Amino acid sequence: MSVRYALLGLLAQRPRHGYELRAAFEALTGGPDTWEVKPGQVYATLERLARAGLVTEAGVEKEGGPEKHIYALTPDGQAALEEWFYSDVAGEYQRDEFFIKLMVALAVDGVDVRRMIRIQRAALYRELHRFTRQRMEADPQRELALVLFLDKIVMRLEADLRWLDMVEARLDEIRQQPLPQPEPKPRGRPRSTQKHAED
């Protein structure tokens, strides 16, 4: 979904062909190591946007090579882009694999949860070291997008490490609490909710 709206935003700057859009997208997101988009994805997305009436073909470039179709934003595309700009974005917090692993481990006898936490903490520190080094090597004058993205990653890793410390410190207390269980379903036929009219 982000690629779709990013392409609309890049076309709001000026009409472009697919190759230009791909290069501009990767430049804005900090390069292909941060967020790589394949040429096929760009062209497939442009076709869907055109079918939806959000972009239109504005011309064809024929400078020594294959024809390059140039796309421009339509008024509907501008409206969709503005709606995207001013709507919230759902975080990717709900499907955290380590959280699920932790909860399952608490439900299974014999699992060394402290060992799991140590392994996860070591992995997070390795990631933190790697991204902090990349952040220090990035040039904020030329690589602003990459710097901002790396700052976000580093802060998220630091937050995950603090959460692991909190879980480990409270592990004995957590183990004493009952594990979440599904609500029991009533047996038999459900009661009728139909009301009888009074005479």
C-alpha positions in Angstrom: 0.0 0.0 0.0 2.8 2.4 0.8 4.4 2.0 -2.7 1.1 2.9 -4.3 0.8 6.2 -2.4 4.5 7.0 -2.7 4.2 6.7 -6.5 1.2 9.1 -6.3 3.3 11.5 -4.3 6.2 11.4 -6.7 3.8 12.0 -9.6 2.4 15.0 -7.6 5.9 16.5 -8.0 5.8 16.1 -11.8 4.9 13.5 -14.5 7.4 10.7 -14.7 7.9 7.3 -16.3 8.3 4.0 -14.4 12.1 4.0 -14.3 12.2 7.6 -12.9 9.6 6.7 -10.3 11.6 3.6 -9.1 14.8 5.7 -8.8 13.0 8.5 -7.0 11.3 6.1 -4.6 14.6 4.4 -3.7 16.3 7.8 -3.2 13.5 9.0 -0.9 13.5 5.8 1.2 17.3 5.7 1.7 18.3 3.3 -1.1 17.5 -0.3 -2.1 19.0 -1.7 1.1 16.3 0.2 3.0 13.3 -0.5 0.8 13.9 -2.1 -2.6 11.1 -1.9 -5.2 11.3 -4.1 -8.3 10.6 -2.6 -11.7 7.7 -5.0 -12.2 6.1 -3.8 -9.0 6.3 -0.2 -10.2 4.7 -1.0 -13.6 2.0 -3.2 -12.1 1.2 -0.5 -9.6 1.0 2.1 -12.3 -1.4 -0.1 -14.3 -3.7 -0.5 -11.3 -3.5 3.2 -10.5 -4.5 4.0 -14.1 -7.4 1.5 -14.0 -8.6 3.2 -10.8 -8.4 6.6 -12.5 -5.7 7.9 -10.1 -3.1 8.4 -12.8 -3.2 8.9 -16.6 -0.7 8.4 -19.4 0.6 11.9 -20.3 2.9 11.0 -23.2 5.6 8.7 -24.4 9.3 9.4 -24.3 11.2 8.0 -27.3 14.9 8.9 -26.7 17.0 6.1 -28.2 15.6 3.0 -26.6 12.3 1.4 -25.7 9.3 3.7 -25.4 8.8 5.1 -21.9 5.2 5.9 -20.9 5.0 9.0 -18.8 2.3 9.1 -16.1 0.7 12.1 -14.5 -1.6 12.5 -11.4 -5.3 13.0 -12.0 -7.6 15.0 -9.7 -8.8 11.8 -8.2 -5.2 10.7 -7.6 -4.5 14.1 -5.9 -7.6 13.6 -3.6 -6.5 10.0 -2.8 -3.0 11.2 -2.0 -4.3 14.0 0.3 -6.5 11.5 2.1 -3.4 9.2 2.7 -1.3 12.1 4.0 -3.9 13.0 6.7 -4.9 9.5 7.8 -3.1 7.5 10.5 -0.9 4.5 9.8 -1.4 1.3 11.8 1.8 0.1 13.5 3.2 -3.4 13.0 3.1 -4.2 16.7 0.3 -6.8 17.0 2.1 -9.7 15.3 5.4 -9.7 17.2 6.9 -13.2 16.9 8.9 -13.0 20.1 5.9 -12.0 22.1 4.0 -15.1 20.8 7.0 -17.2 21.6 7.1 -15.9 25.1 3.4 -16.5 25.8 3.6 -20.0 24.4 6.8 -20.7 26.5 5.0 -19.6 29.6 2.3 -22.1 28.9 4.7 -25.0 28.3 6.4 -26.7 31.2 10.2 -27.0 31.2 11.0 -24.0 28.9 13.9 -21.9 30.1 12.3 -18.5 29.5 15.3 -16.6 30.9 17.5 -18.3 28.3 15.1 -17.3 25.6 15.3 -13.7 26.8 19.1 -13.8 26.8 19.2 -15.1 23.3 16.7 -12.5 22.1 18.6 -9.7 23.9 21.9 -10.7 22.3 20.3 -10.7 18.8 18.8 -7.2 19.5 22.2 -5.9 20.6 23.8 -7.2 17.5 21.1 -5.4 15.4 21.5 -2.3 17.5 25.2 -2.2 17.0 24.9 -2.8 13.2 22.3 0.0 12.7 24.0 2.4 15.0 27.2 1.9 13.0 25.3 2.5 9.8 23.8 5.6 11.3 27.2 7.0 12.3 28.6 6.4 8.8 25.6 8.0 7.0 26.1 11.6 5.8 23.2 13.7 7.1 23.9 16.3 4.4 23.3 13.8 1.5 21.5 10.8 3.1 18.7 12.4 5.2 16.2 9.7 4.4 18.6 7.0 5.5 19.5 8.9 8.7 15.8 9.3 9.7 15.1 5.7 8.9 18.1 4.4 10.9 17.1 6.7 13.8 13.7 5.0 13.8 15.1 1.5 13.8 17.6 2.3 16.6 14.9 3.8 18.8 12.6 0.8 18.2 15.4 -1.6 19.1 16.2 0.3 22.3 12.5 0.1 23.2 12.5 -3.6 22.6 15.5 -4.0 24.8 13.9 -2.1 27.6 10.8 -4.2 27.3 12.9 -7.4 27.6 14.5 -6.0 30.7 11.1 -5.3 32.2 9.8 -8.8 31.4 12.9 -10.5 32.9 12.6 -8.4 36.1 8.9 -9.3 36.5 9.2 -13.0 35.3 8.5 -14.5 38.7 5.4 -12.3 39.1 4.3 -13.1 35.6 4.6 -16.8 36.2 2.3 -16.6 39.2 -0.5 -15.1 37.1 -3.0 -17.4 35.3 -2.5 -17.6 31.6 -5.2 -16.2 29.3 -7.8 -18.8 28.4 -10.6 -18.6 25.8 -14.1 -17.8 27.0 -16.1 -21.0 27.6 -18.9 -21.5 25.2 -22.3 -22.4 26.7 -23.5 -25.9 25.9 -26.9 -26.7 24.4 -29.3 -24.6 22.3 -29.0 -20.9 22.6 -31.9 -19.1 24.3 -34.4 -17.4 22.1 -34.1 -13.6 22.1 -37.4 -13.1 20.4 -39.7 -11.0 22.6 -43.4 -11.9 22.7 -45.8 -9.0 22.2 -48.0 -8.4 25.3 -51.8 -8.4 24.9 
